[in-house]
Amino acid sequence: MRKYQTRIGEIEVEDDEIIIFEEGLPGFENLKKFVILTLKETYPIMWLVSLEDNLVSFPIMEPKLVKIDYEVKIPSEIGKKIGINTEDEAAVFAIMTIPHDNPDDATINLKAPIIISKTTNKGIQYILDNYELKHSIKDEIIISQKLLENQIKEISKFSKNKNKYNTKFGELELTDNEIIFFENGIPGFENLKKFYIYFSKDTFPIQWLLSLENSDISFPIIDPLLVRVDYSFDLPKDLVNYLSIEKPEDVSIFVIMTIPHGDPENITVNLKAPLVISKNNNKGIQFILDSDEYHLKHNVKDEIKRSEKIIEEQTLQAPKSERGA
């Protein structure tokens, strides 16, 4: 941890928080070391602050907050230069200009985004062909709102064809894209293929996997990370292909709970056989883990106590900082 004098005041910065612009920024080629500050008072506007010149800082923002269809295709040579192999490894920001006398005329530079590698903390300002240096933030937000409204209208077209289903929570009207298909059924219920995840404010974070073919069948389910904070497993390649998974965000993971009537102290959760549901093709499967670490009945109360200890240890080890790229 080192102290630096900046335009924001004196700050303490860890070495792994420093962003290196090996080529500097246009007009500031001599400055190489920066940090991104996130201030509660100005968020979502953040600050790219020089650690070598205490007069230099830039207000920045994620461009998609202003222009929702903003896209940056990073050339392979740029990616190699700063250590980006996939789009997920890139953080993209744009520099703003905010007139002191008229903040309504604030603009954002979408032509020259700041691209930062999340893995190497190297950055570069890259020039695009299809945007301008000064986009009115006010105008872009209005355009984005209209675009979002049109997208919502398009989505609503697909939501018109609803079917009624009798479930344990009463009659539900659902579209086809809300239905989860377990083509192999669930062990013990192999004849049931169509399910729906029902959200109930009264029982959250417990949700309900409802059969749409047998109204008597439902399972209480929960995100396993809420019970066991370090829960993890690997999916075989054939299941990854079956569920059309390209990245971890493409799936939802749940586990089935057993809730004894009148005995909440002994609620258990099945960590041995998680439910894996694809967001891409709405297919689901109950996958049996080949691991002795997990079994069919973990006491929820015991697992939460264990997780609390893990989080407490991690909190004590983590640096106290609001900075982040």
C-alpha positions as CSV (number, residue, x, y, z in Angstrom):
1,M,0.0,0.0,0.0
2,R,1.5,3.4,-1.0
3,K,0.3,6.9,-0.6
4,Y,-0.2,9.2,-3.6
5,Q,-1.2,12.9,-3.9
6,T,-4.0,13.2,-6.5
7,R,-6.6,15.7,-7.6
8,I,-9.0,13.9,-5.4
9,G,-6.7,14.2,-2.4
10,E,-4.2,11.8,-0.8
11,I,-5.1,8.2,-1.4
12,E,-3.6,4.8,-0.5
13,V,-3.3,2.4,-3.5
14,E,-2.2,-1.2,-3.6
15,D,0.2,-2.1,-6.4
16,D,-2.3,-4.5,-8.0
17,E,-4.9,-1.6,-8.3
18,I,-2.6,0.5,-10.5
19,I,-3.5,0.6,-14.2
20,I,-0.5,0.9,-16.5
21,F,-1.0,2.8,-19.8
22,E,2.3,2.0,-21.5
23,E,1.6,4.5,-24.3
24,G,0.0,7.0,-22.0
25,L,-3.2,8.8,-23.1
26,P,-3.3,11.2,-26.1
27,G,-2.1,14.6,-24.8
28,F,-0.7,12.9,-21.7
29,E,1.8,10.5,-23.2
30,N,4.2,11.0,-20.3
31,L,1.8,9.7,-17.7
32,K,1.6,5.9,-17.3
33,K,0.2,5.1,-13.9
34,F,-3.5,5.6,-13.1
35,V,-6.1,4.3,-10.7
36,I,-9.9,4.2,-11.0
37,L,-11.7,5.7,-8.1
38,T,-15.3,4.9,-7.3
39,L,-16.9,7.6,-5.2
40,K,-20.4,7.1,-3.7
41,E,-21.2,10.8,-4.3
42,T,-20.7,10.6,-8.0
43,Y,-21.3,7.0,-9.0
44,P,-22.0,5.9,-11.8
45,I,-19.5,8.5,-12.8
46,M,-16.0,7.3,-11.8
47,W,-12.6,8.9,-11.9
48,L,-9.4,7.9,-13.8
49,V,-6.8,9.5,-11.7
50,S,-3.1,10.0,-12.5
51,L,-0.7,8.9,-9.8
52,E,2.1,10.9,-11.4
53,D,0.5,14.3,-11.8
54,N,-1.9,15.5,-9.1
55,L,-3.6,17.9,-11.4
56,V,-4.7,15.2,-13.9
57,S,-8.0,13.2,-13.6
58,F,-10.8,12.3,-16.0
59,P,-14.5,11.6,-15.2
60,I,-15.3,8.3,-16.9
61,M,-18.4,6.1,-17.2
62,E,-19.3,2.7,-18.6
63,P,-20.6,3.8,-22.1
64,K,-23.5,1.3,-22.2
65,L,-25.1,3.3,-19.3
66,V,-25.5,6.1,-21.8
67,K,-25.8,4.2,-25.2
68,I,-27.2,0.8,-24.6
69,D,-26.2,-0.6,-28.0
70,Y,-22.6,0.6,-27.8
71,E,-20.2,-2.0,-29.0
72,V,-16.4,-2.2,-29.1
73,K,-14.7,-4.9,-31.1
74,I,-11.2,-5.2,-29.8
75,P,-8.7,-6.1,-32.6
76,S,-6.5,-9.1,-31.7
77,E,-3.3,-6.9,-31.8
78,I,-4.7,-4.6,-29.2
79,G,-5.9,-7.5,-27.1
80,K,-2.4,-9.1,-27.2
81,K,-0.8,-5.8,-26.4
82,I,-2.6,-5.4,-23.1
83,G,-3.4,-9.0,-22.3
84,I,-7.0,-9.6,-23.3
85,N,-8.0,-13.0,-24.7
86,T,-11.8,-12.8,-24.4
87,E,-14.3,-9.9,-24.2
88,D,-15.1,-10.9,-20.6
89,E,-11.5,-9.9,-19.7
90,A,-12.0,-6.3,-20.9
91,A,-13.4,-3.3,-18.9
92,V,-14.5,-0.5,-21.2
93,F,-15.0,3.1,-20.1
94,A,-15.5,6.4,-21.9
95,I,-14.2,9.9,-20.9
96,M,-16.8,12.6,-20.2
97,T,-16.6,16.3,-20.5
98,I,-18.7,18.2,-18.0
99,P,-19.0,22.0,-18.4
100,H,-18.9,23.7,-15.0
101,D,-21.4,26.3,-15.9
102,N,-23.9,24.0,-17.7
103,P,-23.8,20.3,-16.7
104,D,-26.8,19.7,-19.0
105,D,-24.4,20.0,-21.9
106,A,-22.1,17.1,-20.7
107,T,-20.7,15.0,-23.4
108,I,-19.1,11.6,-23.6
109,N,-16.3,10.5,-26.0
110,L,-17.5,7.3,-27.6
111,K,-14.9,7.4,-30.3
112,A,-11.9,6.8,-28.1
113,P,-12.9,4.3,-25.3
114,I,-10.6,3.4,-22.5
115,I,-10.0,-0.4,-22.6
116,I,-8.5,-2.1,-19.5
117,S,-7.5,-5.7,-19.1
118,K,-8.9,-7.2,-15.9
119,T,-6.2,-9.8,-15.9
120,T,-3.1,-7.6,-16.4
121,N,-4.3,-4.2,-15.4
122,K,-2.9,-2.7,-18.6
123,G,-4.9,-0.1,-20.4
124,I,-5.1,1.7,-23.7
125,Q,-7.2,4.4,-25.4
126,Y,-8.4,2.9,-28.6
127,I,-9.8,5.0,-31.6
128,L,-13.0,3.7,-33.2
129,D,-14.2,4.7,-36.7
130,N,-18.0,4.8,-36.2
131,Y,-18.5,7.2,-33.2
132,E,-17.8,10.9,-32.5
133,L,-15.6,12.5,-29.9
134,K,-18.6,14.4,-28.3
135,H,-21.9,12.7,-27.9
136,S,-24.5,14.6,-25.9
137,I,-25.2,12.4,-22.8
138,K,-28.7,13.8,-22.5
139,D,-29.5,13.0,-26.2
140,E,-28.0,9.5,-26.0
141,I,-30.0,8.6,-22.9
142,I,-33.2,9.7,-24.7
143,I,-32.3,7.6,-27.7
144,S,-31.4,4.6,-25.5
145,Q,-34.7,4.9,-23.7
146,K,-36.6,4.8,-27.0
147,L,-34.5,1.8,-28.1
148,L,-35.2,0.0,-24.8
149,E,-39.0,0.8,-25.2
150,N,-38.9,-0.8,-28.7
151,Q,-37.1,-3.9,-27.3
152,I,-39.7,-4.3,-24.6
153,K,-42.5,-4.1,-27.2
154,E,-40.7,-6.8,-29.2
155,I,-40.4,-9.0,-26.2
156,S,-44.0,-8.5,-25.3
157,K,-45.0,-9.9,-28.8
158,F,-43.5,-13.2,-27.8
159,S,-45.3,-13.1,-24.4
160,K,-48.8,-13.0,-25.9
161,N,-49.1,-16.7,-26.4
162,K,-49.7,-17.9,-22.9
163,N,-51.1,-21.2,-21.7
164,K,-52.8,-21.9,-18.4
165,Y,-51.4,-24.5,-16.0
166,N,-52.7,-25.8,-12.7
167,T,-50.0,-26.0,-10.1
168,K,-49.6,-26.3,-6.3
169,F,-49.6,-22.5,-6.2
170,G,-52.8,-22.2,-8.2
171,E,-53.4,-21.5,-11.9
172,L,-50.5,-19.8,-13.7
173,E,-50.4,-18.3,-17.2
174,L,-47.0,-19.0,-18.8
175,T,-45.3,-18.5,-22.1
176,D,-43.3,-21.3,-23.7
177,N,-40.0,-19.5,-23.0
178,E,-40.8,-19.6,-19.2
179,I,-41.0,-23.4,-19.2
180,I,-38.0,-25.5,-18.2
181,F,-37.7,-28.9,-19.9
182,F,-36.2,-31.8,-18.0
183,E,-36.1,-34.2,-21.0
184,N,-35.0,-37.0,-18.7
185,G,-37.3,-36.0,-15.9
186,I,-36.1,-35.8,-12.3
187,P,-35.0,-39.1,-10.4
188,G,-38.2,-40.5,-9.1
189,F,-40.3,-38.4,-11.4
190,E,-39.0,-39.4,-14.8
191,N,-42.4,-39.1,-16.4
192,L,-42.6,-35.3,-15.7
193,K,-40.8,-33.1,-18.2
194,K,-42.2,-29.6,-17.9
195,F,-41.4,-27.4,-14.9
196,Y,-41.5,-23.8,-13.8
197,I,-39.6,-21.9,-11.2
198,Y,-42.0,-20.0,-9.0
199,F,-40.8,-17.0,-7.1
200,S,-42.6,-16.3,-3.8
201,K,-41.9,-13.2,-1.7
202,D,-43.3,-15.1,1.3
203,T,-40.6,-17.8,1.1
204,F,-37.7,-16.1,-0.6
205,P,-34.8,-17.0,-0.9
206,I,-36.5,-20.4,-1.1
207,Q,-38.2,-20.8,-4.5
208,W,-40.3,-23.5,-6.0
209,L,-39.8,-25.9,-8.9
210,L,-43.4,-26.7,-9.9
211,S,-44.5,-29.5,-12.2
212,L,-46.8,-28.3,-15.0
213,E,-48.0,-31.8,-15.6
214,N,-48.9,-32.8,-12.0
215,S,-50.2,-30.1,-9.8
216,D,-49.4,-32.1,-6.7
217,I,-45.6,-32.1,-7.4
218,S,-43.4,-29.2,-6.3
219,F,-39.9,-29.0,-4.8
220,P,-38.5,-26.2,-2.6
221,I,-35.2,-25.1,-4.1
222,I,-32.5,-22.6,-3.3
223,D,-29.3,-21.1,-4.7
224,P,-26.6,-23.4,-3.1
225,L,-24.2,-20.4,-2.6
226,L,-26.7,-19.0,-0.1
227,V,-26.2,-22.1,2.0
228,R,-22.6,-23.1,1.3
229,V,-20.5,-20.1,0.1
230,D,-17.7,-22.2,-1.4
231,Y,-20.0,-24.7,-3.3
232,S,-18.6,-25.6,-6.7
233,F,-18.3,-28.4,-9.3
234,D,-17.3,-29.0,-12.9
235,L,-19.8,-30.0,-15.6
236,P,-18.7,-32.7,-18.1
237,K,-18.2,-31.5,-21.7
238,D,-21.2,-33.5,-22.9
239,L,-23.6,-31.7,-20.5
240,V,-22.0,-28.3,-21.5
241,N,-22.9,-29.1,-25.1
242,Y,-26.3,-30.4,-24.2
243,L,-27.2,-27.3,-22.3
244,S,-25.6,-24.9,-24.9
245,I,-23.4,-23.3,-22.2
246,E,-20.7,-20.9,-23.4
247,K,-19.9,-19.1,-20.1
248,P,-20.8,-19.6,-16.4
249,E,-23.5,-16.9,-16.6
250,D,-25.5,-19.1,-19.0
251,V,-26.7,-21.4,-16.3
252,S,-28.7,-21.2,-13.1
253,I,-27.9,-23.6,-10.3
254,F,-30.3,-24.7,-7.6
255,V,-30.5,-27.5,-5.0
256,I,-33.5,-29.2,-3.6
257,M,-34.4,-28.8,0.1
258,T,-36.1,-31.1,2.5
259,I,-38.3,-29.2,5.0
260,P,-39.6,-31.3,7.8
261,H,-43.0,-30.1,9.1
262,G,-42.7,-28.5,12.5
263,D,-38.9,-29.0,12.6
264,P,-37.1,-26.1,11.0
265,E,-33.9,-26.9,12.9
266,N,-33.4,-30.0,10.7
267,I,-34.0,-28.5,7.2
268,T,-31.5,-30.2,4.8
269,V,-30.3,-29.5,1.3
270,N,-29.2,-31.9,-1.4
271,L,-25.7,-30.7,-2.5
272,K,-25.0,-34.1,-4.1
273,A,-27.5,-33.6,-7.0
274,P,-27.8,-30.0,-8.1
275,L,-30.3,-28.8,-10.7
276,V,-28.5,-27.3,-13.6
277,I,-30.7,-25.1,-15.9
278,S,-29.6,-23.4,-19.1
279,K,-30.7,-19.9,-19.8
280,N,-29.9,-20.4,-23.5
281,N,-32.2,-23.3,-24.3
282,N,-34.3,-23.7,-21.1
283,K,-33.2,-27.2,-20.7
284,G,-32.6,-28.6,-17.2
285,I,-31.0,-31.6,-15.7
286,Q,-30.4,-33.0,-12.2
287,F,-26.7,-33.8,-12.2
288,I,-25.2,-36.3,-9.7
289,L,-21.8,-35.2,-8.5
290,D,-19.0,-37.7,-8.3
291,S,-17.5,-36.3,-5.1
292,D,-17.4,-37.4,-1.5
293,E,-17.5,-33.8,-0.3
294,Y,-21.2,-33.5,-1.0
295,H,-24.1,-35.7,0.0
296,L,-27.9,-35.9,-0.1
297,K,-28.6,-34.2,3.2
298,H,-26.6,-31.3,4.5
299,N,-28.1,-29.5,7.5
300,V,-28.8,-26.0,6.3
301,K,-28.2,-24.4,9.8
302,D,-24.8,-26.1,10.1
303,E,-23.8,-25.1,6.5
304,I,-24.7,-21.4,7.0
305,K,-22.6,-21.3,10.2
306,R,-19.7,-22.8,8.3
307,S,-20.1,-20.2,5.5
308,E,-20.3,-17.3,8.0
309,K,-16.9,-18.3,9.4
310,I,-15.4,-18.5,5.8
311,I,-16.8,-15.0,5.0
312,E,-15.5,-13.6,8.3
313,E,-12.0,-14.9,7.6
314,Q,-12.1,-13.5,4.0
315,T,-13.3,-10.1,5.3
316,L,-10.4,-9.8,7.8
317,Q,-7.9,-10.6,5.0
318,A,-9.4,-8.2,2.4
319,P,-8.1,-4.6,2.0
320,K,-10.5,-1.9,2.9
321,S,-11.0,0.1,-0.3
322,E,-13.8,1.5,-2.5
323,R,-11.6,1.6,-5.5
324,G,-12.2,-0.6,-8.5
325,A,-12.0,-0.9,-12.2
